[in-house]
Amino acid sequence: MNIPNLISLGRVILVPIVFWLLLQDQTQMAFVLFVVAGISDGVDGFLAKRYGWTTELGAYLDPLADKLLIVSIFVALGVKAALPSWLVIAVVSRDILIVTGVVLAWVLDRPLRIKPAAVSKVNTLSQILLAGTVLADDGFGLGLEAARVALVWITGMLTIASLVTYLRTWFRHMSGYELNDGAPDAK
């Protein structure tokens, strides 16, 4: 256990707190903790790279903390009807399907190492921007309705595109057809 891992663990601990704050209509405080979580994500990544404090635990804990926070915020905002149900279901289902696919591949002795695709990185950014926009707008009454609507549709399209990309990769891996440096390689 090192400093970056402790910071990531702190983000995991923030998840139920932010969720509870949102359900209690404490959106301003939830927004502040969301920003703190974002800053801490940057700090732990910087420390891990700068000082060589990368660990296998950190490689799993850091993205897990991020994903738990985003999913819990989406669920809470869905419960409060601040986000459309279809988007919350799409975001949560995508993550469940990815985790299920990885576990199933492992159980079937075909372990799969997931590397985030470009569309998934953009999707994550879109999810973060949407969550931050909704939290800021609801907490501080900024009048960001047009931005919210645009981000909902962008995030929805990116979520579907990301899922399709992961499913394609998973099916290719499980069927033995893999891409190796851009060239097909039947196994």
ZADO-1210 file (C-alpha; in nm, 4 decimals, padded with zeros to 6 digits):
<atoms>
<atom x="00.0000" y="00.0000" z="00.0000" code="MET" pos="1"/>
<atom x="00.1478" y="00.3352" z="-00.1030" code="ASN" pos="2"/>
<atom x="00.0318" y="00.6972" z="-00.1218" code="ILE" pos="3"/>
<atom x="-00.1325" y="00.6751" z="-00.4681" code="PRO" pos="4"/>
<atom x="-00.3200" y="00.3605" z="-00.3609" code="ASN" pos="5"/>
<atom x="-00.4359" y="00.5315" z="-00.0402" code="LEU" pos="6"/>
<atom x="-00.5612" y="00.8264" z="-00.2450" code="ILE" pos="7"/>
<atom x="-00.7514" y="00.5868" z="-00.4751" code="SER" pos="8"/>
<atom x="-00.8935" y="00.4118" z="-00.1702" code="LEU" pos="9"/>
<atom x="-01.0064" y="00.7532" z="-00.0445" code="GLY" pos="10"/>
<atom x="-01.2009" y="00.7972" z="-00.3698" code="ARG" pos="11"/>
<atom x="-01.3682" y="00.4602" z="-00.3132" code="VAL" pos="12"/>
<atom x="-01.4689" y="00.5804" z="00.0350" code="ILE" pos="13"/>
<atom x="-01.6162" y="00.8976" z="-00.1199" code="LEU" pos="14"/>
<atom x="-01.8573" y="00.6920" z="-00.3337" code="VAL" pos="15"/>
<atom x="-02.1238" y="00.6201" z="-00.0676" code="PRO" pos="16"/>
<atom x="-02.0820" y="00.9694" z="00.0765" code="ILE" pos="17"/>
<atom x="-02.1452" y="01.1393" z="-00.2597" code="VAL" pos="18"/>
<atom x="-02.4345" y="00.9015" z="-00.3282" code="PHE" pos="19"/>
<atom x="-02.5935" y="00.9796" z="00.0096" code="TRP" pos="20"/>
<atom x="-02.5411" y="01.3548" z="-00.0378" code="LEU" pos="21"/>
<atom x="-02.7188" y="01.3415" z="-00.3729" code="LEU" pos="22"/>
<atom x="-03.0125" y="01.1496" z="-00.2300" code="LEU" pos="23"/>
<atom x="-03.0317" y="01.4072" z="00.0511" code="GLN" pos="24"/>
<atom x="-03.0413" y="01.6951" z="-00.2016" code="ASP" pos="25"/>
<atom x="-02.6998" y="01.8169" z="-00.0876" code="GLN" pos="26"/>
<atom x="-02.5907" y="01.8705" z="-00.4482" code="THR" pos="27"/>
<atom x="-02.3440" y="02.1522" z="-00.3757" code="GLN" pos="28"/>
<atom x="-02.1455" y="01.9369" z="-00.1327" code="MET" pos="29"/>
<atom x="-02.1676" y="01.6401" z="-00.3732" code="ALA" pos="30"/>
<atom x="-02.0262" y="01.8646" z="-00.6467" code="PHE" pos="31"/>
<atom x="-01.7395" y="01.9770" z="-00.4199" code="VAL" pos="32"/>
<atom x="-01.6522" y="01.6134" z="-00.3382" code="LEU" pos="33"/>
<atom x="-01.6772" y="01.5260" z="-00.7087" code="PHE" pos="34"/>
<atom x="-01.4185" y="01.7973" z="-00.7821" code="VAL" pos="35"/>
<atom x="-01.2005" y="01.6738" z="-00.4922" code="VAL" pos="36"/>
<atom x="-01.2204" y="01.3206" z="-00.6366" code="ALA" pos="37"/>
<atom x="-01.1156" y="01.4520" z="-00.9781" code="GLY" pos="38"/>
<atom x="-00.8185" y="01.6378" z="-00.8333" code="ILE" pos="39"/>
<atom x="-00.7179" y="01.3354" z="-00.6262" code="SER" pos="40"/>
<atom x="-00.7282" y="01.1204" z="-00.9408" code="ASP" pos="41"/>
<atom x="-00.4780" y="01.3524" z="-01.1054" code="GLY" pos="42"/>
<atom x="-00.2595" y="01.3646" z="-00.7931" code="VAL" pos="43"/>
<atom x="-00.2410" y="00.9872" z="-00.7480" code="ASP" pos="44"/>
<atom x="-00.1596" y="00.9388" z="-01.1156" code="GLY" pos="45"/>
<atom x="00.1130" y="01.2036" z="-01.1011" code="PHE" pos="46"/>
<atom x="00.2681" y="01.0553" z="-00.7853" code="LEU" pos="47"/>
<atom x="00.2573" y="00.7005" z="-00.9214" code="ALA" pos="48"/>
<atom x="00.4309" y="00.7999" z="-01.2449" code="LYS" pos="49"/>
<atom x="00.6704" y="01.0591" z="-01.1041" code="ARG" pos="50"/>
<atom x="00.8050" y="00.8430" z="-00.8223" code="TYR" pos="51"/>
<atom x="00.7574" y="00.4997" z="-00.9757" code="GLY" pos="52"/>
<atom x="00.4926" y="00.4088" z="-00.7187" code="TRP" pos="53"/>
<atom x="00.2891" y="00.2042" z="-00.9629" code="THR" pos="54"/>
<atom x="00.1519" y="-00.1230" z="-00.8315" code="THR" pos="55"/>
<atom x="-00.0717" y="-00.3981" z="-00.9612" code="GLU" pos="56"/>
<atom x="-00.3242" y="-00.3012" z="-00.6926" code="LEU" pos="57"/>
<atom x="-00.3175" y="00.0590" z="-00.8139" code="GLY" pos="58"/>
<atom x="-00.3702" y="-00.0518" z="-01.1730" code="ALA" pos="59"/>
<atom x="-00.7052" y="-00.1985" z="-01.0654" code="TYR" pos="60"/>
<atom x="-00.7975" y="00.0303" z="-00.7752" code="LEU" pos="61"/>
<atom x="-00.7607" y="00.3624" z="-00.9591" code="ASP" pos="62"/>
<atom x="-00.9998" y="00.2894" z="-01.2499" code="PRO" pos="63"/>
<atom x="-01.2328" y="00.1008" z="-01.0134" code="LEU" pos="64"/>
<atom x="-01.2593" y="00.4071" z="-00.7874" code="ALA" pos="65"/>
<atom x="-01.3303" y="00.6299" z="-01.0869" code="ASP" pos="66"/>
<atom x="-01.5913" y="00.3943" z="-01.2288" code="LYS" pos="67"/>
<atom x="-01.7667" y="00.3429" z="-00.8948" code="LEU" pos="68"/>
<atom x="-01.7928" y="00.7178" z="-00.8441" code="LEU" pos="69"/>
<atom x="-01.9288" y="00.7896" z="-01.1918" code="ILE" pos="70"/>
<atom x="-02.1766" y="00.5001" z="-01.1841" code="VAL" pos="71"/>
<atom x="-02.3027" y="00.5931" z="-00.8364" code="SER" pos="72"/>
<atom x="-02.3493" y="00.9555" z="-00.9438" code="ILE" pos="73"/>
<atom x="-02.5380" y="00.8467" z="-01.2565" code="PHE" pos="74"/>
<atom x="-02.7618" y="00.6151" z="-01.0526" code="VAL" pos="75"/>
<atom x="-02.8337" y="00.8839" z="-00.7920" code="ALA" pos="76"/>
<atom x="-02.9052" y="01.1437" z="-01.0621" code="LEU" pos="77"/>
<atom x="-03.1302" y="00.8900" z="-01.2350" code="GLY" pos="78"/>
<atom x="-03.3210" y="00.8266" z="-00.9114" code="VAL" pos="79"/>
<atom x="-03.3674" y="01.2028" z="-00.8746" code="LYS" pos="80"/>
<atom x="-03.4767" y="01.2282" z="-01.2418" code="ALA" pos="81"/>
<atom x="-03.1875" y="01.4684" z="-01.3113" code="ALA" pos="82"/>
<atom x="-03.0734" y="01.2309" z="-01.5868" code="LEU" pos="83"/>
<atom x="-03.2963" y="01.0271" z="-01.8168" code="PRO" pos="84"/>
<atom x="-03.3478" y="00.6656" z="-01.7143" code="SER" pos="85"/>
<atom x="-03.2441" y="00.5330" z="-02.0563" code="TRP" pos="86"/>
<atom x="-02.9006" y="00.6945" z="-02.0214" code="LEU" pos="87"/>
<atom x="-02.8460" y="00.5660" z="-01.6674" code="VAL" pos="88"/>
<atom x="-02.9447" y="00.2161" z="-01.7796" code="ILE" pos="89"/>
<atom x="-02.7110" y="00.2384" z="-02.0818" code="ALA" pos="90"/>
<atom x="-02.4131" y="00.3584" z="-01.8750" code="VAL" pos="91"/>
<atom x="-02.4605" y="00.1023" z="-01.5968" code="VAL" pos="92"/>
<atom x="-02.5395" y="-00.1830" z="-01.8382" code="SER" pos="93"/>
<atom x="-02.2280" y="-00.1093" z="-02.0447" code="ARG" pos="94"/>
<atom x="-02.0078" y="-00.1389" z="-01.7356" code="ASP" pos="95"/>
<atom x="-02.1835" y="-00.4541" z="-01.6155" code="ILE" pos="96"/>
<atom x="-02.1447" y="-00.6153" z="-01.9592" code="LEU" pos="97"/>
<atom x="-01.7748" y="-00.5289" z="-01.9740" code="ILE" pos="98"/>
<atom x="-01.7060" y="-00.6691" z="-01.6267" code="VAL" pos="99"/>
<atom x="-01.9138" y="-00.9792" z="-01.7053" code="THR" pos="100"/>
<atom x="-01.7217" y="-01.0338" z="-02.0275" code="GLY" pos="101"/>
<atom x="-01.3846" y="-01.0048" z="-01.8536" code="VAL" pos="102"/>
<atom x="-01.4909" y="-01.2434" z="-01.5758" code="VAL" pos="103"/>
<atom x="-01.6403" y="-01.4905" z="-01.8224" code="LEU" pos="104"/>
<atom x="-01.3222" y="-01.4863" z="-02.0310" code="ALA" pos="105"/>
<atom x="-01.1203" y="-01.5516" z="-01.7162" code="TRP" pos="106"/>
<atom x="-01.3512" y="-01.8359" z="-01.6035" code="VAL" pos="107"/>
<atom x="-01.3247" y="-01.9941" z="-01.9491" code="LEU" pos="108"/>
<atom x="-00.9454" y="-01.9745" z="-01.9237" code="ASP" pos="109"/>
<atom x="-00.9249" y="-01.7119" z="-02.1985" code="ARG" pos="110"/>
<atom x="-00.8171" y="-01.4112" z="-01.9908" code="PRO" pos="111"/>
<atom x="-00.8611" y="-01.0817" z="-02.1661" code="LEU" pos="112"/>
<atom x="-00.6598" y="-00.7722" z="-02.0922" code="ARG" pos="113"/>
<atom x="-00.8770" y="-00.4702" z="-02.1563" code="ILE" pos="114"/>
<atom x="-00.7056" y="-00.1612" z="-02.2893" code="LYS" pos="115"/>
<atom x="-00.9318" y="00.1436" z="-02.3099" code="PRO" pos="116"/>
<atom x="-01.0209" y="00.2196" z="-02.6702" code="ALA" pos="117"/>
<atom x="-01.0121" y="00.5807" z="-02.7886" code="ALA" pos="118"/>
<atom x="-01.3934" y="00.5951" z="-02.8020" code="VAL" pos="119"/>
<atom x="-01.4063" y="00.4709" z="-02.4416" code="SER" pos="120"/>
<atom x="-01.1694" y="00.7415" z="-02.3244" code="LYS" pos="121"/>
<atom x="-01.3864" y="01.0046" z="-02.4931" code="VAL" pos="122"/>
<atom x="-01.6943" y="00.8349" z="-02.3431" code="ASN" pos="123"/>
<atom x="-01.5449" y="00.8583" z="-01.9932" code="THR" pos="124"/>
<atom x="-01.4673" y="01.2252" z="-02.0478" code="LEU" pos="125"/>
<atom x="-01.8240" y="01.2825" z="-02.1665" code="SER" pos="126"/>
<atom x="-01.9631" y="01.1036" z="-01.8591" code="GLN" pos="127"/>
<atom x="-01.7466" y="01.3163" z="-01.6297" code="ILE" pos="128"/>
<atom x="-01.8471" y="01.6381" z="-01.8080" code="LEU" pos="129"/>
<atom x="-02.2146" y="01.5428" z="-01.7916" code="LEU" pos="130"/>
<atom x="-02.1990" y="01.4496" z="-01.4227" code="ALA" pos="131"/>
<atom x="-02.0098" y="01.7684" z="-01.3365" code="GLY" pos="132"/>
<atom x="-02.2459" y="01.9836" z="-01.5425" code="THR" pos="133"/>
<atom x="-02.5586" y="01.8358" z="-01.3822" code="VAL" pos="134"/>
<atom x="-02.4123" y="01.8594" z="-01.0311" code="LEU" pos="135"/>
<atom x="-02.2997" y="02.2192" z="-01.0838" code="ALA" pos="136"/>
<atom x="-02.6265" y="02.3200" z="-01.2478" code="ASP" pos="137"/>
<atom x="-02.8471" y="02.1568" z="-00.9840" code="ASP" pos="138"/>
<atom x="-02.6284" y="02.2752" z="-00.6970" code="GLY" pos="139"/>
<atom x="-02.5730" y="02.6332" z="-00.8047" code="PHE" pos="140"/>
<atom x="-02.8601" y="02.7029" z="-01.0478" code="GLY" pos="141"/>
<atom x="-02.6371" y="02.7930" z="-01.3428" code="LEU" pos="142"/>
<atom x="-02.9019" y="02.7551" z="-01.6147" code="GLY" pos="143"/>
<atom x="-02.7101" y="02.4939" z="-01.8139" code="LEU" pos="144"/>
<atom x="-03.0136" y="02.3135" z="-01.9578" code="GLU" pos="145"/>
<atom x="-02.8940" y="02.3308" z="-02.3215" code="ALA" pos="146"/>
<atom x="-02.5500" y="02.1946" z="-02.2271" code="ALA" pos="147"/>
<atom x="-02.7127" y="01.9189" z="-02.0232" code="ARG" pos="148"/>
<atom x="-02.9346" y="01.8070" z="-02.3125" code="VAL" pos="149"/>
<atom x="-02.6426" y="01.8080" z="-02.5574" code="ALA" pos="150"/>
<atom x="-02.4194" y="01.6152" z="-02.3161" code="LEU" pos="151"/>
<atom x="-02.6938" y="01.3583" z="-02.2498" code="VAL" pos="152"/>
<atom x="-02.7176" y="01.2739" z="-02.6213" code="TRP" pos="153"/>
<atom x="-02.3421" y="01.2826" z="-02.6779" code="ILE" pos="154"/>
<atom x="-02.2843" y="01.0577" z="-02.3760" code="THR" pos="155"/>
<atom x="-02.5575" y="00.8202" z="-02.4905" code="GLY" pos="156"/>
<atom x="-02.4079" y="00.7837" z="-02.8382" code="MET" pos="157"/>
<atom x="-02.0543" y="00.7421" z="-02.7005" code="LEU" pos="158"/>
<atom x="-02.1719" y="00.4853" z="-02.4452" code="THR" pos="159"/>
<atom x="-02.3263" y="00.2738" z="-02.7210" code="ILE" pos="160"/>
<atom x="-02.0214" y="00.3154" z="-02.9480" code="ALA" pos="161"/>
<atom x="-01.7911" y="00.2177" z="-02.6624" code="SER" pos="162"/>
<atom x="-01.9979" y="-00.0902" z="-02.5809" code="LEU" pos="163"/>
<atom x="-01.9961" y="-00.1992" z="-02.9451" code="VAL" pos="164"/>
<atom x="-01.6172" y="-00.1574" z="-02.9544" code="THR" pos="165"/>
<atom x="-01.5686" y="-00.3684" z="-02.6398" code="TYR" pos="166"/>
<atom x="-01.8138" y="-00.6362" z="-02.7562" code="LEU" pos="167"/>
<atom x="-01.6360" y="-00.6595" z="-03.0903" code="ARG" pos="168"/>
<atom x="-01.3006" y="-00.6986" z="-02.9140" code="THR" pos="169"/>
<atom x="-01.4445" y="-00.9564" z="-02.6739" code="TRP" pos="170"/>
<atom x="-01.6094" y="-01.1674" z="-02.9445" code="PHE" pos="171"/>
<atom x="-01.2908" y="-01.1617" z="-03.1544" code="ARG" pos="172"/>
<atom x="-01.0853" y="-01.2677" z="-02.8524" code="HIS" pos="173"/>
<atom x="-01.3234" y="-01.5424" z="-02.7480" code="MET" pos="174"/>
<atom x="-01.3486" y="-01.6805" z="-03.1015" code="SER" pos="175"/>
<atom x="-00.9699" y="-01.6872" z="-03.1350" code="GLY" pos="176"/>
<atom x="-00.9547" y="-01.4151" z="-03.3971" code="TYR" pos="177"/>
<atom x="-00.7270" y="-01.1382" z="-03.2715" code="GLU" pos="178"/>
<atom x="-00.5693" y="-00.8298" z="-03.4168" code="LEU" pos="179"/>
<atom x="-00.1928" y="-00.8266" z="-03.3873" code="ASN" pos="180"/>
<atom x="-00.0389" y="-00.4916" z="-03.4838" code="ASP" pos="181"/>
<atom x="-00.3357" y="-00.4250" z="-03.7098" code="GLY" pos="182"/>
<atom x="-00.3128" y="-00.7566" z="-03.8970" code="ALA" pos="183"/>
<atom x="-00.5664" y="-01.0365" z="-03.8429" code="PRO" pos="184"/>
<atom x="-00.4241" y="-01.3449" z="-03.6818" code="ASP" pos="185"/>
<atom x="-00.6403" y="-01.6556" z="-03.6517" code="ALA" pos="186"/>
<atom x="-00.5508" y="-01.8614" z="-03.3486" code="LYS" pos="187"/>
</atoms>
